[in-house]
Amino acid sequence: MSARFNTALEAHDVMEVVFKQLKECRFNPELHLYYRNIEKMITTLSTLEVQARQTHKYHKVEAYVIEIEKAIDYLEKMIIISKLTD
């Protein structure tokens, strides 16, 4: 899996694109809840990045980036399914 982002700022840019896709399909509260949960994960990533810069230990950040990427991929797939079933 190729990395689409490395920092929380880049992840927010990716989420803006995902939100535009989410707005194009019929309202689904579960998808919007999942989107908000990913936004919270990105906020946590930002905190982890600050801690990593202070301690010079980046392994937690790298693992969390992978977890967020998986969540974003899942959300994008669910959006596609939602669009196909409309």
WOPE-V881266 format. One line per field, one symbol per residue. ss: DSSP state (a for helix, b for strand, c for the rest). phi: phi as a letter, one per 20 degrees, with the letter a starting at -180 (. if undefined). A space follows every 10 residues. Layout:
ss = ???
phi = ???
This chain:
ss = cccccccaaa aaaaaaaaaa aaaaccccaa aaaaaaaaaa aaaaaaaaaa aaaaacccaa aaaaaaaaaa aaaaaaaaaa aaaaac
phi = .efebccfff ffffffffff ffffdffcff ffffffffff ffffffffff ffffdmcdff ffffffffff ffgfffffff ffffef
